[in-house]
Amino acid sequence: KNEPEFVEKLAAPFDLFVNDAFGTAHRAHASTEGVTKFLSPAVSGFLLAKELEYLDGAVSNGEKPMAAIVGGSKVSSKITVLEALVDKCDKIIIGGGMVFTFLKAKGYSVGTSLVEDDFVETAKAVMEKAEKEGKQIILPSDIVVADSFSPDAETQIVAAD
C-alpha cells in the first residue's frame, strides 16, 4: 500500500529515484509514486522516455483513421488520456471496469458493478465531446453478469443496454 510511513522507510536507503518501468508508471504505488515524495531527484529513466517518445510519435503522426483501446478499472486515472485521445483518434474503444461508469453515464443499469459515481458526468462530457467532434466512443455490446463475485458464480451474457 502507498502509506506514508511505509514509503518513507522504503525510500530511506536511497538518494534518488529513477522510474524506468513504462508498464507501471501510471500506478500510484509505494514503489512508483510514493517514493517520489521522499526522494529528490525523482526522474524518468531513458527507457521510459523512449517509450513515451514512441507513443507520442505514434499518436501525433500515426496513420488515419486511428483508434485507441483504453482499459482499466478507473475513469479517474485515465481521464486526461481519454480527453487527449478524443482530439487525436477517430475511435476510442473502452474496456475494463471503467466501462460501467460510461454505461451509467448513458443511463443504463449497471447493478453492483464497479462505477466511479464522481466521474459519471465526466464520462458524459467525454462522450459529448467525441460526438461533437465526429469521433466514436465504442463500448461493449454485451457484458458477462454473475449472481455473486466468486469463482463458482452463475454467469450469463447480456446486452450492455
Secondary structure, DSSP 8 states (H G I E B T S, - for coil): ---HHHHHHHHTT-S-EEE--GGGTT---TTTTGGGGT-SSEEE-HHHHHHHHHHHHHHHH--SS-EEEE-SS-STTTHHHHHHHHHH-SEEEE-STTHHHHHHHTT---TTS---GGGHHHHHHHHHHHHHTT-EEE--SEEEEESSSSTT--EEEEE--
